[in-house]
Amino acid sequence: MPSPSAPHRALSDRVNTFGQYLLKRYGQRVHKLALNAGFTCPNRDGTKGHGGCTFCNNVSFGPNAKRSPEIDPQLDAGRGVLAKRTGARRFMAYFQTYTNTYDEISVLRERYDSALMHPDVVGLSVGTRPDCVPEAVLDLLAGYRARGKEVWLELGLQSANDDTLERVNRGHGFAEYRSAVTAAHRRGIPVCAHLIVGLPGEGHAEALTTLDRVLELGVEGLKVHPLHVVRHTRLAIDWHRGDYSPLAMDDYVAICADLVERTPASVVYHRLTGTASRDILLAPDWCNRKWAVLNAIEAELFRRDTRQGDRADTLSTHRLVNTA
């Protein structure tokens, strides 16, 4: 069995990963380059609420959270690092930090165009909330796809359970996600749904239910990561009080393996774990060991002798948008 301590990077043998999808499509390595475009969030500026989600310290999700919103310097710096580390010569501009469709359409167009003007940037991956994708934004993204650009709409759902979403002060429900996915699919825009495993009050069964509801609507990509407790969040207060206990790594690995098995092979996994830096991470401590977690997921699938889609028979008829 593969050792969970050494990064053998064979997960793509059993999971349809985004890296492999891009390699097949472009015939070479294409890496996502995270950008901070200077946007905020309606759950922080008072439109929906203040302070954001109970788990949110955006530095833990976006390493560029403190950078200048100027796009060109970020692209230049990121390209140099990734090219040296991986040999990549083509990139996806990943608008990651906060809500990247939450501004006037003219501002969004300027930010997106700034990234796409670079010939080595093949497209956009735009992270946002399900309640922040009006028709004009979707039309803009569809226009880039019509020009041959790779475009993904990344929707931060986290859970399909409205009670959970209210508990973490998310500021939207599953209905907003359903509306956003339906509108995106009408325009042929592929959707990547973000899901968090281990939210307060949720365990194994809730994770599977969320996956099933997302697949029922149709989805082209998935991002899954464990809930981690980071400094300066309301979740950190709950954790200190003993009101929240994070998942053990073995439990997370088992849930992820189940999710992978239930996911049709055509769906692309953009991520199967998430990390936070040691300076802000409070718990669980295994959340700063990316490759240990990924290797453990691969080892669990190897132990079961299964791969993505092996338990997805009942979901195989769900409509998926052609991402080519």
Secondary structure as a PSIPRED ss2 file (coil, helix, strand):
# PSIPRED VFORMAT (PSIPRED V4.0)

   1 M C   1.000  0.000  0.000
   2 P C   1.000  0.000  0.000
   3 S C   1.000  0.000  0.000
   4 P C   1.000  0.000  0.000
   5 S C   1.000  0.000  0.000
   6 A C   1.000  0.000  0.000
   7 P C   1.000  0.000  0.000
   8 H C   1.000  0.000  0.000
   9 R C   1.000  0.000  0.000
  10 A C   1.000  0.000  0.000
  11 L H   0.000  1.000  0.000
  12 S H   0.000  1.000  0.000
  13 D H   0.000  1.000  0.000
  14 R C   1.000  0.000  0.000
  15 V C   1.000  0.000  0.000
  16 N C   1.000  0.000  0.000
  17 T E   0.000  0.000  1.000
  18 F H   0.000  1.000  0.000
  19 G H   0.000  1.000  0.000
  20 Q H   0.000  1.000  0.000
  21 Y H   0.000  1.000  0.000
  22 L H   0.000  1.000  0.000
  23 L H   0.000  1.000  0.000
  24 K H   0.000  1.000  0.000
  25 R H   0.000  1.000  0.000
  26 Y H   0.000  1.000  0.000
  27 G C   1.000  0.000  0.000
  28 Q C   1.000  0.000  0.000
  29 R C   1.000  0.000  0.000
  30 V E   0.000  0.000  1.000
  31 H E   0.000  0.000  1.000
  32 K E   0.000  0.000  1.000
  33 L E   0.000  0.000  1.000
  34 A E   0.000  0.000  1.000
  35 L E   0.000  0.000  1.000
  36 N C   1.000  0.000  0.000
  37 A C   1.000  0.000  0.000
  38 G C   1.000  0.000  0.000
  39 F C   1.000  0.000  0.000
  40 T C   1.000  0.000  0.000
  41 C C   1.000  0.000  0.000
  42 P C   1.000  0.000  0.000
  43 N C   1.000  0.000  0.000
  44 R C   1.000  0.000  0.000
  45 D C   1.000  0.000  0.000
  46 G C   1.000  0.000  0.000
  47 T C   1.000  0.000  0.000
  48 K C   1.000  0.000  0.000
  49 G C   1.000  0.000  0.000
  50 H C   1.000  0.000  0.000
  51 G C   1.000  0.000  0.000
  52 G C   1.000  0.000  0.000
  53 C C   1.000  0.000  0.000
  54 T C   1.000  0.000  0.000
  55 F C   1.000  0.000  0.000
  56 C C   1.000  0.000  0.000
  57 N C   1.000  0.000  0.000
  58 N H   0.000  1.000  0.000
  59 V H   0.000  1.000  0.000
  60 S H   0.000  1.000  0.000
  61 F C   1.000  0.000  0.000
  62 G C   1.000  0.000  0.000
  63 P C   1.000  0.000  0.000
  64 N C   1.000  0.000  0.000
  65 A C   1.000  0.000  0.000
  66 K C   1.000  0.000  0.000
  67 R C   1.000  0.000  0.000
  68 S C   1.000  0.000  0.000
  69 P C   1.000  0.000  0.000
  70 E C   1.000  0.000  0.000
  71 I H   0.000  1.000  0.000
  72 D H   0.000  1.000  0.000
  73 P H   0.000  1.000  0.000
  74 Q H   0.000  1.000  0.000
  75 L H   0.000  1.000  0.000
  76 D H   0.000  1.000  0.000
  77 A H   0.000  1.000  0.000
  78 G H   0.000  1.000  0.000
  79 R H   0.000  1.000  0.000
  80 G H   0.000  1.000  0.000
  81 V H   0.000  1.000  0.000
  82 L H   0.000  1.000  0.000
  83 A H   0.000  1.000  0.000
  84 K H   0.000  1.000  0.000
  85 R H   0.000  1.000  0.000
  86 T H   0.000  1.000  0.000
  87 G C   1.000  0.000  0.000
  88 A C   1.000  0.000  0.000
  89 R C   1.000  0.000  0.000
  90 R E   0.000  0.000  1.000
  91 F E   0.000  0.000  1.000
  92 M E   0.000  0.000  1.000
  93 A E   0.000  0.000  1.000
  94 Y E   0.000  0.000  1.000
  95 F E   0.000  0.000  1.000
  96 Q C   1.000  0.000  0.000
  97 T C   1.000  0.000  0.000
  98 Y C   1.000  0.000  0.000
  99 T C   1.000  0.000  0.000
 100 N C   1.000  0.000  0.000
 101 T C   1.000  0.000  0.000
 102 Y C   1.000  0.000  0.000
 103 D C   1.000  0.000  0.000
 104 E C   1.000  0.000  0.000
 105 I H   0.000  1.000  0.000
 106 S H   0.000  1.000  0.000
 107 V H   0.000  1.000  0.000
 108 L H   0.000  1.000  0.000
 109 R H   0.000  1.000  0.000
 110 E H   0.000  1.000  0.000
 111 R H   0.000  1.000  0.000
 112 Y H   0.000  1.000  0.000
 113 D H   0.000  1.000  0.000
 114 S H   0.000  1.000  0.000
 115 A H   0.000  1.000  0.000
 116 L H   0.000  1.000  0.000
 117 M C   1.000  0.000  0.000
 118 H C   1.000  0.000  0.000
 119 P C   1.000  0.000  0.000
 120 D C   1.000  0.000  0.000
 121 V E   0.000  0.000  1.000
 122 V E   0.000  0.000  1.000
 123 G E   0.000  0.000  1.000
 124 L E   0.000  0.000  1.000
 125 S E   0.000  0.000  1.000
 126 V E   0.000  0.000  1.000
 127 G E   0.000  0.000  1.000
 128 T E   0.000  0.000  1.000
 129 R C   1.000  0.000  0.000
 130 P C   1.000  0.000  0.000
 131 D C   1.000  0.000  0.000
 132 C C   1.000  0.000  0.000
 133 V C   1.000  0.000  0.000
 134 P C   1.000  0.000  0.000
 135 E H   0.000  1.000  0.000
 136 A H   0.000  1.000  0.000
 137 V H   0.000  1.000  0.000
 138 L H   0.000  1.000  0.000
 139 D H   0.000  1.000  0.000
 140 L H   0.000  1.000  0.000
 141 L H   0.000  1.000  0.000
 142 A H   0.000  1.000  0.000
 143 G H   0.000  1.000  0.000
 144 Y H   0.000  1.000  0.000
 145 R H   0.000  1.000  0.000
 146 A H   0.000  1.000  0.000
 147 R C   1.000  0.000  0.000
 148 G C   1.000  0.000  0.000
 149 K C   1.000  0.000  0.000
 150 E E   0.000  0.000  1.000
 151 V E   0.000  0.000  1.000
 152 W E   0.000  0.000  1.000
 153 L E   0.000  0.000  1.000
 154 E E   0.000  0.000  1.000
 155 L E   0.000  0.000  1.000
 156 G E   0.000  0.000  1.000
 157 L E   0.000  0.000  1.000
 158 Q E   0.000  0.000  1.000
 159 S C   1.000  0.000  0.000
 160 A C   1.000  0.000  0.000
 161 N C   1.000  0.000  0.000
 162 D H   0.000  1.000  0.000
 163 D H   0.000  1.000  0.000
 164 T H   0.000  1.000  0.000
 165 L H   0.000  1.000  0.000
 166 E H   0.000  1.000  0.000
 167 R H   0.000  1.000  0.000
 168 V C   1.000  0.000  0.000
 169 N C   1.000  0.000  0.000
 170 R C   1.000  0.000  0.000
 171 G C   1.000  0.000  0.000
 172 H C   1.000  0.000  0.000
 173 G C   1.000  0.000  0.000
 174 F H   0.000  1.000  0.000
 175 A H   0.000  1.000  0.000
 176 E H   0.000  1.000  0.000
 177 Y H   0.000  1.000  0.000
 178 R H   0.000  1.000  0.000
 179 S H   0.000  1.000  0.000
 180 A H   0.000  1.000  0.000
 181 V H   0.000  1.000  0.000
 182 T H   0.000  1.000  0.000
 183 A H   0.000  1.000  0.000
 184 A H   0.000  1.000  0.000
 185 H H   0.000  1.000  0.000
 186 R H   0.000  1.000  0.000
 187 R C   1.000  0.000  0.000
 188 G C   1.000  0.000  0.000
 189 I C   1.000  0.000  0.000
 190 P C   1.000  0.000  0.000
 191 V E   0.000  0.000  1.000
 192 C E   0.000  0.000  1.000
 193 A E   0.000  0.000  1.000
 194 H E   0.000  0.000  1.000
 195 L E   0.000  0.000  1.000
 196 I E   0.000  0.000  1.000
 197 V E   0.000  0.000  1.000
 198 G C   1.000  0.000  0.000
 199 L C   1.000  0.000  0.000
 200 P C   1.000  0.000  0.000
 201 G C   1.000  0.000  0.000
 202 E C   1.000  0.000  0.000
 203 G C   1.000  0.000  0.000
 204 H H   0.000  1.000  0.000
 205 A H   0.000  1.000  0.000
 206 E H   0.000  1.000  0.000
 207 A H   0.000  1.000  0.000
 208 L H   0.000  1.000  0.000
 209 T H   0.000  1.000  0.000
 210 T H   0.000  1.000  0.000
 211 L H   0.000  1.000  0.000
 212 D H   0.000  1.000  0.000
 213 R H   0.000  1.000  0.000
 214 V H   0.000  1.000  0.000
 215 L H   0.000  1.000  0.000
 216 E H   0.000  1.000  0.000
 217 L H   0.000  1.000  0.000
 218 G C   1.000  0.000  0.000
 219 V C   1.000  0.000  0.000
 220 E C   1.000  0.000  0.000
 221 G E   0.000  0.000  1.000
 222 L E   0.000  0.000  1.000
 223 K E   0.000  0.000  1.000
 224 V E   0.000  0.000  1.000
 225 H E   0.000  0.000  1.000
 226 P E   0.000  0.000  1.000
 227 L C   1.000  0.000  0.000
 228 H C   1.000  0.000  0.000
 229 V E   0.000  0.000  1.000
 230 V E   0.000  0.000  1.000
 231 R C   1.000  0.000  0.000
 232 H C   1.000  0.000  0.000
 233 T C   1.000  0.000  0.000
 234 R H   0.000  1.000  0.000
 235 L H   0.000  1.000  0.000
 236 A H   0.000  1.000  0.000
 237 I H   0.000  1.000  0.000
 238 D H   0.000  1.000  0.000
 239 W H   0.000  1.000  0.000
 240 H H   0.000  1.000  0.000
 241 R H   0.000  1.000  0.000
 242 G C   1.000  0.000  0.000
 243 D C   1.000  0.000  0.000
 244 Y C   1.000  0.000  0.000
 245 S C   1.000  0.000  0.000
 246 P C   1.000  0.000  0.000
 247 L C   1.000  0.000  0.000
 248 A C   1.000  0.000  0.000
 249 M H   0.000  1.000  0.000
 250 D H   0.000  1.000  0.000
 251 D H   0.000  1.000  0.000
 252 Y H   0.000  1.000  0.000
 253 V H   0.000  1.000  0.000
 254 A H   0.000  1.000  0.000
 255 I H   0.000  1.000  0.000
 256 C H   0.000  1.000  0.000
 257 A H   0.000  1.000  0.000
 258 D H   0.000  1.000  0.000
 259 L H   0.000  1.000  0.000
 260 V H   0.000  1.000  0.000
 261 E H   0.000  1.000  0.000
 262 R H   0.000  1.000  0.000
 263 T C   1.000  0.000  0.000
 264 P C   1.000  0.000  0.000
 265 A C   1.000  0.000  0.000
 266 S C   1.000  0.000  0.000
 267 V C   1.000  0.000  0.000
 268 V E   0.000  0.000  1.000
 269 Y E   0.000  0.000  1.000
 270 H E   0.000  0.000  1.000
 271 R E   0.000  0.000  1.000
 272 L C   1.000  0.000  0.000
 273 T C   1.000  0.000  0.000
 274 G C   1.000  0.000  0.000
 275 T C   1.000  0.000  0.000
 276 A C   1.000  0.000  0.000
 277 S C   1.000  0.000  0.000
 278 R C   1.000  0.000  0.000
 279 D C   1.000  0.000  0.000
 280 I C   1.000  0.000  0.000
 281 L E   0.000  0.000  1.000
 282 L E   0.000  0.000  1.000
 283 A E   0.000  0.000  1.000
 284 P C   1.000  0.000  0.000
 285 D H   0.000  1.000  0.000
 286 W H   0.000  1.000  0.000
 287 C H   0.000  1.000  0.000
 288 N H   0.000  1.000  0.000
 289 R C   1.000  0.000  0.000
 290 K H   0.000  1.000  0.000
 291 W H   0.000  1.000  0.000
 292 A H   0.000  1.000  0.000
 293 V H   0.000  1.000  0.000
 294 L H   0.000  1.000  0.000
 295 N H   0.000  1.000  0.000
 296 A H   0.000  1.000  0.000
 297 I H   0.000  1.000  0.000
 298 E H   0.000  1.000  0.000
 299 A H   0.000  1.000  0.000
 300 E H   0.000  1.000  0.000
 301 L H   0.000  1.000  0.000
 302 F H   0.000  1.000  0.000
 303 R H   0.000  1.000  0.000
 304 R H   0.000  1.000  0.000
 305 D C   1.000  0.000  0.000
 306 T C   1.000  0.000  0.000
 307 R C   1.000  0.000  0.000
 308 Q C   1.000  0.000  0.000
 309 G C   1.000  0.000  0.000
 310 D C   1.000  0.000  0.000
 311 R C   1.000  0.000  0.000
 312 A C   1.000  0.000  0.000
 313 D H   0.000  1.000  0.000
 314 T H   0.000  1.000  0.000
 315 L H   0.000  1.000  0.000
 316 S C   1.000  0.000  0.000
 317 T C   1.000  0.000  0.000
 318 H C   1.000  0.000  0.000
 319 R C   1.000  0.000  0.000
 320 L C   1.000  0.000  0.000
 321 V C   1.000  0.000  0.000
 322 N C   1.000  0.000  0.000
 323 T C   1.000  0.000  0.000
 324 A C   1.000  0.000  0.000
